[in-house]
Amino acid sequence: MAIGQTGTKRKDWVAVGGQYEYRVLTIPRSTSRGDARRMLTEQAEYGRWELARSVIYVGGERKVWLRRKILRVRSTLAETT
């Protein structure tokens, strides 16, 4: 095994639940830091999003990637025995 690799394979990772959905937000430079923080906090609290990545560009524009786990619920109605 090479340096930096782990013992898990992608199919194992997906089986454990490693699937996410992403949302990309572009925040204009005219938005204050407090307003941007407030907006991201609301997304995290009410939408269950977490910060995956953020970039600040030279002009002052911010781009933020949010992610959350995809929850798949299995029906228990069909499993009557």
N, C-alpha and C positions, 0 to 999 in steps of 0.2 A: 504494500500500500504506500503511495507517495505521500510526501509531507503535505499537510493541509486537507487531506481527504478523510472522510469519516467512514465508518463501517456500514452505514445505511445506504441503501439504493433508493432510486426515485420511486419505484413501485411500493417500497416499504413506507416511504414518507407519505405518499398519497393514501395508502391504506390506513395510516395512523390519523389522517385528517389534515394533511398539509395543503389544502386547497383554499385559496383566498380570492376574493373579488377586490378590485382596485377602483379608486376614484381619484382623478387628477384635478386639483383645484389650481387655478391661476389667480393670484392675488395681485392687483395692480399696485404700482408704486405709490399711488395717492392714498392707499389704505394705511392707517397708522399701525404700529406694532401691537398696541393694545386691542384694536379692533380685530386684527388678524388672529391674535391669541384667543380672543373671545369666540370668534367664529369656529376655530379649530376645537376649542373646548366643548362647544355645543355639539359639534359633530361627534366627538368622542363620547360624550355623556348620553346623548339621545339616540345616535345612530350606531353606537358600538364600533366606531372606526378607531383605528390606531395609526399613529404616524409611521410610515414606512420610509420615507425619504423626503428631503426638502432641499431646494436649490434657490439661491438668491443670485439673480443675474446682474450684470454691470449696470443696467439702467435702473435698478431698484425693484424690478418685478420679481415676485416670488412664485415658485411652482412647488406644490406640495402633493405628494402621493400618499393617500390614505388606504389602508387595507383592513378587511375584516374577514374572519373565517366564514366559509360557506357551510351552513348547517343544513344537513339533509336529514329529514325526519322520516323514519319508516312507519308505515301504517301497521297498527297492531290488530286491525279489524279482520284482515285476511288470514291471520295466523291462528284461527280457532281450531282446536283439535278435539 
